[in-house]
Amino acid sequence: QGESGVRYRVRWQDGHETIFSPSAGSVRVLSEEPAQG
């Protein structure tokens, strides 16, 4: 059985790469209220 999940590969300006693979429950979603004018 294969592993499912999300992975993000980031290539930095200096040329090195980092792979982020968040674990379940580690996401924190913030929403911004629209500016009232």
C-alpha positions in Angstrom: 0.0 0.0 0.0 1.5 3.4 -1.0 1.9 6.4 1.1 -0.4 9.3 0.3 0.2 12.9 1.4 1.4 16.3 0.3 5.0 17.2 -0.2 6.3 20.6 -1.1 9.8 21.0 -2.7 11.3 24.5 -2.3 14.3 25.6 -4.3 16.0 28.5 -2.4 17.9 31.3 -4.1 21.2 29.9 -3.1 20.4 26.7 -5.0 19.7 24.2 -2.2 16.3 22.4 -1.9 14.1 21.6 1.1 11.2 19.2 1.1 8.3 19.9 3.5 5.9 17.0 4.2 3.5 18.1 6.9 2.0 15.5 9.2 -1.7 15.0 9.8 -3.2 17.7 12.0 -0.3 20.1 11.6 -2.0 22.6 9.3 -3.3 25.8 10.8 -5.5 27.8 8.5 -5.9 31.5 9.1 -8.5 33.5 7.4 -8.4 37.3 7.1 -11.5 39.4 7.3 -11.9 41.6 4.3 -11.0 45.3 4.9 -14.1 47.4 5.5 -13.9 50.7 3.7 
